[in-house]
Amino acid sequence: MRKVAVSTLTPGMFVERAGEGSFSSPNRVYRWMLTEPEDIAAIAADGYGEVWVDESRSLPDIVNLSPELARSVGVYVQTLGYIRRFMDSVRGGGQVQWPEVGPIVDQVVGDVLAGEKRLKSLAKLRRYDEYTYSHCVNVGVFSVVFGRSMGASPEELTLLCAAGLLHDAGKARIPLEILNKPGKLSDPEMAQMRRHAELGQEVLGLSPEIPEGVVRAASEHHERYDGSGYPLGRRAGQIATISTIISLCDVYDAMTSNRVYQSGRTPHEVLAKMYGWKGKDFHPELVLRFIRCMGIYPEGTVIRLSDGRVAVIRANNPKNLLGPTVAALQLDNGVWRRQEVIDLSVQAGLTIKSVEDSEALGVDGLGFLAEDGS
Ligand SMILES: [Fe+2]
């Protein structure tokens, strides 16, 4: 946590709180990521000159990034800001304005097509805002990445992205005390929370120009392959493919997330669990494709090699998921630096020993990705 002058705040920073706990400067918890200049103006209008910024939940500072990664950070920030605005508007009785969704979707799809690793890694490596909002952005990003890996057309990618961004629109109709409850939900609360699937269909159905596939994904993303899901208990052939894709991205992001009552599992653990649910929760072929697309060890994951060195996955090898290219690191005066790049698929005797906790080690996996644009 770092104290920052309000005059130097920029979109992408996660503001935790402000104030000194005194009469003239009372404490105030913000706990949100700045997405537009107006957010900064609002903090200044509250009368604070300095705030505490949580760097572990902020997007990387674009000053130190390549132009490509800086652009992806900008796309993420704008998309998050859009999700927050539409959820607030629906909560206040408004409806989703389809013409506003288009430019956001185009930006996300365009950025993934220009180099999917960047936005995908941003979505994977940290949690930037209230779960509900960043989850929607992440599912939007993953659905484009996954769709692309299956050869979806540009029109299909647009549809998938919109479905991912809007899949939890019904949560805007769930009381905030249930939505943001810091702990496990009781049975009646859970029953109410589950209504977000039907409510999503209702909310999106108010805007006739929203494509049917997007509405179906909102209503069906908790249905499961064997009929054990909700709200209708539909099974395999009755669930639209778009809903199945969104459900894979949804479960993956939800399970890897740090929540108040759950610390996120590693992507590796989650993919292994999802594999175990094939034929039960998920279409067997689709879950395999999903794992292949996300990579057993997703890019940016911090790992330990069998020779004891810490390394970061730079690029997956589709032909050999256990043999990605990694950047081996060394600690140099408290700063992690790249020592060498190793292709594990051709390096006999060197293997991945374990997945490490990047935060505990202080390694920013994103900084060591290959910048080859794919
Ligand atoms: Fe959901």
Residues whose N, C-alpha, C, O or C-beta is under 5 A from the ligand:
A	BS01	LIG	D168
